[in-house]
């Protein structure tokens, strides 16, 4: 549950800006996606979702989105920007945690795999309909491998993740040279 009553008193303005329903709905949505990811990965006996850390990640996310809205004088933010900032804060905070020793490679980088599978690729499929275009599958696979590598081993920022999303969408307009 999103804890706005404890040490996050400075963030009470987020309740006024977004409303408690929006904050709690986002928490429930991300939490359920994480549960699905853990269950689909057959790692429910090895992973847990730390609710406090998830709540902190979402508070950070909403604070950044509010700052962006104020700075640019806008009412709504682009979906790419929202996905990028949510991805960034989930990777920074890492709310999916191991409860047993990591033995196999598939148990490593679970937060990175979660944001890749459940946020970035879901968004790209929704906006670009990549699943329906079988000719794109090779390029999507290449993007996926590169994206996951980047999230695991490179320094990233919300702006870099946003640019990655826009670049992928722009790349769909071009015929790849291979």
Secondary structure, DSSP 8 states (H G I E B T S, - for coil): ----SSTTGGGHHHHHHH-HHHHHHHHHHHHHHHHHHHHHTT-TTTEEE-HHHHHHHHHHHHHHHHHHHHHHT-SS--HHHHHHHHHHHHHHH--EEESS---SGGGSSHHHHHIIIIIIHHHHHHHH-GGG-GGGHHHHHHHHHHHHHHHHHS---HHHHHHHHHHHHHHTTS----
